[in-house]
Amino acid sequence: MGAMRAGTTWIWDYLRASPQFVIGISKECHVLDLDLPSEQWLRARLTAGAREAVEALGAGTAGPAEARLLLRAALAADNRRYIDHFVGVLSRRGPTSVTGDLTPSHALLPSSRLAWVRDSFAERGVDTVPLLVLRDPVERLWSQVKLRRERSGSGAHDDAESQLLAEYDSPTVQLRSRYDLTLAALDEAFPDGRTHVMFYETMFTPEAMAALSDAVGLPPTRPALDTRRNSTDPGATPLDPAVRRTVAEHYADVYTRVAERFPHIDVRAVWPSAAAVL
């Protein structure tokens, strides 16, 4: 269920280390989110890729990459095939197997869509466990900006802060930061408490990963605690306190809701930016 820049790839590596975990079409299917208004660019990209894959098929040059694209297009065209795909994947490994679709933009799905996923899998004898990882909204956005700049070779730290200030309240960025809305949708679709919520800041421990394994029905394995995938430079200059406060105040509802939803967690201690609003 998300969120972006919250350790999804690291969790994927942890899960697939289990012999009971079977991999589907990919780590991030990007099928269930294609109806979202904010993700129409993904639908356009998949459509263009599928056209090219069909042309390659006609030319006799199609390979595994084109096959995966065409399968994704088929699952997107008829979402019942999405259910079929994962039921088939699970059937390869027996009744105690686990699979997953770790697409962070699932955090944007409404409760009705989540309920459809729940019920569609239940009809086929498959339990669904939503996994949501929460990261301090300011730190998550700051990490996202820094990663993009590192990959593009962009320069100065103060320019990165200016970029954060230019983006933090944009509609697309806000959608992925409203944990309060995601939690509300999950609580409505999964009132039985099956949702497993983790905090990015405290998840890199054997205990946290053992709890995740228990939630999804896997025996715990040794997590690679010394490895971080897609991480940014931990020694980089910290974010200016005034910038941090500006962004945190914009997401005050998120900090407040998370603190209310998890009263046993000291959110101010886990999320440093929370001190600006709590």
C-alpha positions as CSV (number, residue, x, y, z in Angstrom):
1,M,0.0,0.0,0.0
2,G,3.0,2.4,0.1
3,A,4.4,4.8,0.7
4,M,6.9,5.9,-1.8
5,R,10.5,6.3,-0.4
6,A,9.5,4.1,2.6
7,G,11.6,0.9,2.0
8,T,9.3,-0.9,-0.4
9,T,12.2,-2.5,-2.3
10,W,14.0,-3.5,0.9
11,I,10.8,-5.2,2.1
12,W,10.4,-6.9,-1.2
13,D,14.0,-8.3,-0.9
14,Y,13.2,-9.5,2.6
15,L,9.9,-11.3,1.6
16,R,11.3,-13.0,-1.5
17,A,14.1,-14.5,0.5
18,S,11.5,-16.9,2.0
19,P,11.1,-20.2,0.2
20,Q,7.3,-19.8,0.6
21,F,7.2,-16.5,-1.2
22,V,6.4,-16.8,-4.9
23,I,7.0,-13.9,-7.2
24,G,4.2,-12.8,-9.6
25,I,4.6,-10.7,-12.7
26,S,6.8,-8.1,-10.9
27,K,7.3,-6.3,-7.6
28,E,5.1,-3.4,-8.7
29,C,2.3,-4.5,-11.1
30,H,0.7,-1.1,-11.5
31,V,-2.6,-2.6,-12.5
32,L,-5.1,-1.7,-9.7
33,D,-4.0,2.0,-9.8
34,L,-4.5,2.6,-13.5
35,D,-8.0,3.9,-13.1
36,L,-6.9,6.7,-10.7
37,P,-7.0,10.2,-12.3
38,S,-3.4,10.9,-11.1
39,E,-2.0,7.8,-12.7
40,Q,-3.3,8.2,-16.3
41,W,0.3,8.8,-17.4
42,L,1.0,5.2,-16.3
43,R,-1.9,3.9,-18.4
44,A,-0.6,5.9,-21.4
45,R,2.9,4.5,-20.9
46,L,1.6,0.9,-20.6
47,T,-0.6,1.3,-23.7
48,A,2.4,2.6,-25.7
49,G,4.6,-0.2,-24.5
50,A,2.0,-2.8,-25.3
51,R,1.7,-1.4,-28.9
52,E,5.5,-1.8,-29.3
53,A,5.3,-5.3,-27.8
54,V,2.6,-6.3,-30.3
55,E,4.8,-4.9,-33.2
56,A,7.7,-6.9,-31.9
57,L,5.5,-10.0,-31.7
58,G,4.5,-9.5,-35.3
59,A,8.1,-9.0,-36.3
60,G,9.2,-12.2,-34.5
61,T,11.5,-10.2,-32.2
62,A,9.4,-10.3,-29.0
63,G,11.1,-11.7,-25.8
64,P,10.5,-11.9,-22.1
65,A,10.2,-8.1,-21.6
66,E,7.5,-7.9,-24.3
67,A,5.7,-10.9,-22.8
68,R,5.6,-9.2,-19.4
69,L,4.2,-6.0,-21.0
70,L,1.5,-7.8,-22.8
71,L,0.5,-9.7,-19.6
72,R,0.3,-6.5,-17.7
73,A,-1.8,-5.0,-20.4
74,A,-4.1,-8.0,-20.2
75,L,-4.5,-7.7,-16.5
76,A,-5.2,-4.0,-16.8
77,A,-7.8,-4.6,-19.5
78,D,-9.7,-7.1,-17.3
79,N,-8.9,-6.8,-13.6
80,R,-10.4,-10.2,-13.0
81,R,-7.3,-11.6,-14.7
82,Y,-5.3,-9.8,-12.1
83,I,-7.0,-12.0,-9.5
84,D,-6.5,-15.1,-11.7
85,H,-2.8,-14.3,-12.1
86,F,-2.0,-14.3,-8.4
87,V,-4.3,-17.2,-7.6
88,G,-2.3,-19.1,-10.3
89,V,1.0,-17.9,-8.9
90,L,0.0,-19.2,-5.4
91,S,-1.1,-22.5,-6.7
92,R,2.4,-23.3,-7.8
93,R,3.7,-23.5,-4.2
94,G,0.8,-24.9,-2.2
95,P,-1.6,-23.7,0.5
96,T,0.9,-21.9,2.7
97,S,2.5,-19.8,0.0
98,V,2.5,-16.0,-0.1
99,T,2.8,-13.6,-2.9
100,G,2.5,-9.8,-3.2
101,D,2.1,-6.7,-5.3
102,L,4.1,-3.9,-3.7
103,T,2.9,-0.9,-5.7
104,P,3.3,2.2,-3.5
105,S,0.5,4.1,-5.4
106,H,-2.0,1.5,-3.9
107,A,-2.0,4.0,-1.1
108,L,-4.3,6.2,-3.3
109,L,-7.0,3.5,-3.8
110,P,-10.4,4.2,-2.4
111,S,-12.0,1.8,0.1
112,S,-14.4,0.5,-2.5
113,R,-11.5,-0.7,-4.7
114,L,-9.7,-2.2,-1.7
115,A,-12.9,-4.1,-0.7
116,W,-13.1,-5.4,-4.3
117,V,-9.6,-6.8,-4.0
118,R,-10.4,-8.3,-0.6
119,D,-13.6,-10.0,-1.7
120,S,-12.3,-11.1,-5.1
121,F,-9.4,-12.9,-3.5
122,A,-11.6,-14.3,-0.7
123,E,-13.9,-15.9,-3.3
124,R,-10.9,-17.8,-4.5
125,G,-9.8,-18.9,-1.0
126,V,-7.0,-16.4,-0.7
127,D,-6.4,-14.1,2.3
128,T,-5.4,-10.5,1.6
129,V,-3.1,-8.6,4.0
130,P,-2.6,-4.9,3.3
131,L,0.9,-3.7,4.2
132,L,1.4,0.1,4.8
133,V,4.7,1.6,5.7
134,L,4.6,5.1,7.1
135,R,7.5,7.5,7.0
136,D,7.8,11.0,8.4
137,P,6.1,13.0,5.6
138,V,8.8,15.7,5.5
139,E,11.6,13.2,5.5
140,R,9.9,11.1,2.8
141,L,9.5,14.1,0.5
142,W,13.0,15.4,1.2
143,S,14.4,11.9,0.4
144,Q,12.4,11.9,-2.9
145,V,13.8,15.2,-3.9
146,K,17.4,14.3,-3.0
147,L,17.2,10.9,-4.9
148,R,15.9,12.6,-8.1
149,R,18.7,15.2,-7.9
150,E,21.4,12.5,-7.2
151,R,20.2,10.5,-10.2
152,S,20.2,13.6,-12.5
153,G,23.5,14.9,-11.2
154,S,21.9,18.1,-10.0
155,G,23.8,20.5,-7.7
156,A,23.6,22.5,-4.6
157,H,21.8,21.7,-1.4
158,D,20.0,25.0,-1.2
159,D,18.5,24.3,-4.7
160,A,17.2,21.0,-3.4
161,E,15.4,22.9,-0.6
162,S,13.9,25.3,-3.1
163,Q,12.7,22.3,-5.1
164,L,11.1,20.8,-2.0
165,L,9.4,24.1,-1.2
166,A,8.1,24.3,-4.8
167,E,6.7,20.7,-4.7
168,Y,5.5,19.8,-1.2
169,D,1.9,21.2,-1.7
170,S,1.4,20.1,-5.3
171,P,-1.6,17.9,-5.9
172,T,0.4,14.8,-7.0
173,V,2.8,15.1,-4.0
174,Q,0.0,15.6,-1.5
175,L,-1.9,12.5,-2.7
176,R,1.1,10.3,-1.7
177,S,1.5,12.0,1.6
178,R,-2.0,11.8,3.0
179,Y,-1.6,8.8,5.3
180,D,-4.7,9.9,7.1
181,L,-6.8,9.2,4.0
182,T,-5.1,5.9,3.3
183,L,-5.7,4.7,6.8
184,A,-9.3,5.7,6.7
185,A,-9.8,3.7,3.4
186,L,-8.0,0.7,4.9
187,D,-10.0,0.8,8.1
188,E,-13.2,0.8,6.1
189,A,-12.2,-2.0,3.7
190,F,-10.5,-4.1,6.3
191,P,-12.3,-3.6,9.6
192,D,-11.1,-7.0,10.9
193,G,-7.7,-5.5,11.7
194,R,-5.7,-7.4,9.1
195,T,-3.8,-4.3,8.0
196,H,-0.2,-4.4,9.0
197,V,1.3,-0.9,9.6
198,M,5.0,-0.3,10.0
199,F,7.0,2.8,10.6
200,Y,10.0,3.2,8.3
201,E,12.1,4.7,11.0
202,T,11.7,1.6,13.3
203,M,11.4,-1.3,10.8
204,F,15.0,-2.1,10.2
205,T,15.2,-4.5,13.1
206,P,14.8,-8.3,13.4
207,E,11.8,-7.8,15.6
208,A,9.9,-5.6,13.2
209,M,10.6,-8.0,10.3
210,A,9.5,-11.0,12.3
211,A,6.2,-9.2,13.0
212,L,5.8,-8.6,9.3
213,S,6.5,-12.3,8.6
214,D,3.9,-13.3,11.2
215,A,1.3,-10.9,9.7
216,V,1.6,-12.3,6.2
217,G,2.1,-15.9,7.2
218,L,5.8,-16.5,6.6
219,P,8.4,-17.9,8.8
220,P,10.9,-15.1,9.7
221,T,14.2,-15.0,7.8
222,R,17.4,-13.0,8.5
223,P,16.9,-9.5,7.3
224,A,19.8,-7.7,5.5
225,L,19.9,-4.9,8.1
226,D,23.2,-3.5,6.7
227,T,21.6,-3.0,3.2
228,R,19.5,0.0,2.1
229,R,18.1,0.0,-1.5
230,N,17.7,3.3,-3.3
231,S,18.9,5.2,-0.3
232,T,20.2,8.8,-0.4
233,D,23.4,10.0,1.1
234,P,23.0,9.8,5.0
235,G,25.8,12.3,5.4
236,A,24.2,15.0,3.4
237,T,23.5,18.4,4.9
238,P,20.3,18.3,7.0
239,L,17.1,20.1,6.0
240,D,16.8,23.7,7.2
241,P,14.5,23.8,10.3
242,A,12.4,26.6,8.8
243,V,11.8,24.6,5.7
244,R,11.0,21.5,7.8
245,R,8.5,23.4,9.8
246,T,6.8,24.9,6.7
247,V,6.3,21.4,5.2
248,A,5.3,19.8,8.5
249,E,2.6,22.4,9.2
250,H,1.1,21.8,5.8
251,Y,0.7,18.1,6.7
252,A,-0.5,18.8,10.3
253,D,-3.6,16.7,9.7
254,V,-1.4,13.7,8.8
255,Y,0.7,13.9,11.9
256,T,-2.3,14.4,14.1
257,R,-4.2,11.5,12.7
258,V,-1.3,9.1,12.9
259,A,-0.7,10.1,16.5
260,E,-4.4,9.4,17.3
261,R,-4.5,6.2,15.3
262,F,-1.4,4.8,17.1
263,P,-1.5,6.0,20.7
264,H,1.1,3.5,21.7
265,I,3.6,5.1,19.4
266,D,5.5,8.3,20.4
267,V,5.2,9.9,17.0
268,R,7.2,12.9,18.1
269,A,10.1,10.6,18.9
270,V,9.8,8.5,15.8
271,W,9.1,11.4,13.4
272,P,11.3,14.5,14.3
273,S,9.2,16.8,12.1
274,A,6.1,16.0,14.2
275,A,7.4,18.4,16.9
276,A,6.4,21.3,14.7
277,V,2.7,20.4,14.9
278,L,2.1,18.1,17.9
